[in-house]
Amino acid sequence: MSDINELLSNLPHRYPFILVDRIIAFKKFTFLNAIKNISINEPYFQGHFPQNPIYPGVLLLESMIQTSVLLLYKSINNKKLKKNIFYYLTGIDKVRFKKPAFPGDQIMIESNLEKQKNSLIFFNNTAKINNKIICQSKIICMKILK
């Protein structure tokens, strides 16, 4: 559904901190599904762990956060408005890691907008490999106008 150029136009992050590779499904202000491909060439595998490389859990959470923020930025059509809105992480709840991710895996990340209360936005996220859940989380972001 999307390529890296669309991701870059909707996320403030840049290399080496883009942790989502492709958007595959989207419904405005409702949900966004994305893919993260895990490659052995990524620099963190040099130290996490060289004999048994595992995608770091904190980076998996960051991939989920970026998917949630992509949902918000992609839902806003006004490019001028996009430049003045920032979303900052304010909380992560109910994180459960069920299985690790390894080089060669493709992670499907599902982000669902649960609710918005004032400037806070709440998401339910699930990460899967081969349709099996590897992580679940609830993420809270704050909308800031600059």
NULUMMI-162087 format. One record per residue (C-alpha): residue number from 1; residue in one letter; x, y, z. Coordinates in Angstrom, 1 decimal, always signed. Each point is the difference from the previous one (the first is absolute). Last residue first. Layout:
# NULUMMI-162087
 num residuo      u      v      w
 NUM       a      X      Y      Z
...
//
This chain:
# NULUMMI-162087
 num residuo      u      v      w
 146       k   +3.8  +24.1  +17.9
 145       l   -3.1   -2.0   +0.8
 144       i   +0.7   -3.0   +2.2
 143       k   -2.1   -3.3   -0.1
 142       m   +0.8   -2.4   +2.8
 141       c   +0.5   -3.7   -0.6
 140       i   -1.1   -3.0   +2.0
 139       i   +0.9   -3.5   -1.0
 138       k   -1.6   -3.3   +1.1
 137       s   +2.1   -3.0   -0.8
 136       q   +0.1   -3.5   -1.5
 135       c   +3.0   -2.0   -1.1
 134       i   +0.8   -3.2   -1.9
 133       i   -3.4   -0.9   -1.2
 132       k   -0.1   -2.8   -2.6
 131       n   -1.3   +0.8   -3.5
 130       n   +3.4   -0.9   -1.6
 129       i   +1.7   +2.6   +2.2
 128       k   -2.4   +2.2   +1.9
 127       a   +0.2   +3.4   +1.8
 126       t   -3.2   +1.3   +1.7
 125       n   -0.8   +3.6   +1.0
 124       n   -2.9   +1.6   +1.8
 123       f   +0.2   +3.8   -0.2
 122       f   -1.0   +2.9   +2.3
 121       i   +0.3   +3.7   -1.1
 120       l   +0.4   +2.8   +2.6
 119       s   -0.6   +3.6   -1.0
 118       n   -3.6   +0.1   +1.4
 117       k   -1.0   -3.6   +0.3
 116       q   +0.4   -2.1   -3.2
 115       k   -1.0   -3.6   -0.2
 114       e   +1.1   -3.5   -1.1
 113       l   +1.9   +0.8   -3.2
 112       n   +1.1   -3.4   -1.2
 111       s   +3.6   -0.8   -1.0
 110       e   +0.8   -3.4   -1.6
 109       i   +3.7   -0.9   -0.5
 108       m   +0.9   -2.8   -2.3
 107       i   +3.6   -1.1   +0.6
 106       q   +2.0   -1.7   -2.7
 105       d   +2.7   -2.3   +1.3
 104       g   +3.3   -0.5   -1.8
 103       p   +2.0   +1.2   +3.0
 102       f   -1.8   -1.2   +3.2
 101       a   -3.1   +1.1   +1.9
 100       p   -0.6   -1.2   +3.5
  99       k   -3.2   -1.5   +1.3
  98       k   -2.7   +1.0   +2.5
  97       f   +1.1   +3.5   +1.0
  96       r   -2.9   +1.6   +2.0
  95       v   -0.3   +3.7   +0.5
  94       k   -3.0   +1.0   +2.0
  93       d   +0.6   +3.7   +0.0
  92       i   +2.3   +2.4   -1.9
  91       g   -0.3   +3.7   +0.7
  90       t   +0.6   +3.6   -1.0
  89       l   +1.5   -0.5   -3.5
  88       y   +0.0   +3.3   -1.9
  87       y   -2.0   +1.0   -3.0
  86       f   +0.9   +3.2   -1.9
  85       i   -2.3   +2.3   -1.9
  84       n   +1.1   +3.1   -1.8
  83       k   +1.5   -1.5   -3.1
  82       k   -3.0   -2.3   -0.4
  81       l   -2.3   +3.1   -0.1
  80       k   +1.8   +1.3   -3.1
  79       k   -0.3   -3.4   -1.6
  78       n   -3.8   -0.2   +0.6
  77       n   -1.1   -3.6   -0.5
  76       i   +0.3   -1.1   +3.6
  75       s   -0.8   -3.8   +0.2
  74       k   +3.5   -0.8   -1.2
  73       y   +1.5   +1.9   +2.9
  72       l   -2.2   -1.8   +2.6
  71       l   +0.4   -3.6   -1.4
  70       l   +3.7   +0.7   -0.5
  69       v   +0.2   +0.8   +3.7
  68       s   -1.5   -3.3   +0.9
  67       t   +2.4   -1.9   -2.3
  66       q   +2.9   +2.0   +1.4
  65       i   -1.0   -1.1   +3.5
  64       m   -0.2   -3.6   -1.0
  63       s   +3.5   +0.2   -1.6
  62       e   +1.2   +1.7   +3.2
  61       l   -1.4   -3.0   +2.0
  60       l   +1.9   -2.4   -2.3
  59       l   +3.1   +2.2   +0.5
  58       v   -0.4   -0.3   +3.8
  57       g   -0.3   -3.8   -0.4
  56       p   +3.3   -0.2   -1.8
  55       y   -0.2   -2.2   -3.2
  54       i   +1.9   -3.1   +1.0
  53       p   +3.5   -1.1   -1.3
  52       n   +1.3   -3.2   +1.7
  51       q   +3.8   -0.1   -0.1
  50       p   +0.3   +3.7   -0.6
  49       f   -2.8   +1.0   +2.4
  48       h   -1.1   +2.9   +0.0
  47       g   +3.5   +1.5   -0.6
  46       q   +0.7   -0.3   -3.7
  45       f   -3.7   -0.5   -0.5
  44       y   -0.6   +3.7   +0.8
  43       p   +1.5   +1.0   -3.4
  42       e   -2.8   -1.5   -2.3
  41       n   +1.6   -2.2   -2.6
  40       i   -1.6   -3.1   +1.5
  39       s   -3.3   +1.3   -1.4
  38       i   -3.4   +0.2   +1.8
  37       n   -2.8   +1.2   -2.3
  36       k   -2.5   +2.2   +1.8
  35       i   -3.4   +0.0   -1.6
  34       a   -3.0   +2.3   +0.7
  33       n   -3.6   -0.1   +0.8
  32       l   -1.9   +3.3   +0.7
  31       f   -3.3   +0.4   +1.8
  30       t   -2.8   +2.4   +0.7
  29       f   +0.8   +3.7   -0.5
  28       k   -0.1   -0.6   -3.8
  27       k   +0.0   -3.6   -0.9
  26       f   +3.3   -1.6   -1.0
  25       a   +1.5   -3.2   -1.3
  24       i   +3.4   -1.1   -1.3
  23       i   +2.3   +2.8   +1.2
  22       r   +3.7   -0.9   -0.6
  21       d   +3.4   +0.0   +1.6
  20       v   -0.5   +1.1   +3.6
  19       l   +2.9   +0.6   +2.3
  18       i   +1.3   +3.2   -1.4
  17       f   +2.8   +0.9   +2.5
  16       p   +3.1   -0.4   -2.1
  15       y   -1.2   +1.8   -2.0
  14       r   -2.6   +2.7   +0.5
  13       h   -3.0   +0.6   +2.3
  12       p   -2.5   +2.8   -0.5
  11       l   -2.5   -2.4   -1.6
  10       n   -2.6   +0.6   -2.7
   9       s   +2.1   +1.1   -3.0
   8       l   +2.7   -2.6   +0.9
   7       l   -2.6   -2.8   +0.1
   6       e   -1.3   +1.1   -3.4
   5       n   +3.5   -0.1   -1.4
   4       i   +0.6   -3.4   +1.5
   3       d   -2.8   -1.5   -2.0
   2       s   -3.7   -0.4   +0.6
   1       m   -2.9   -2.4   -0.7
//
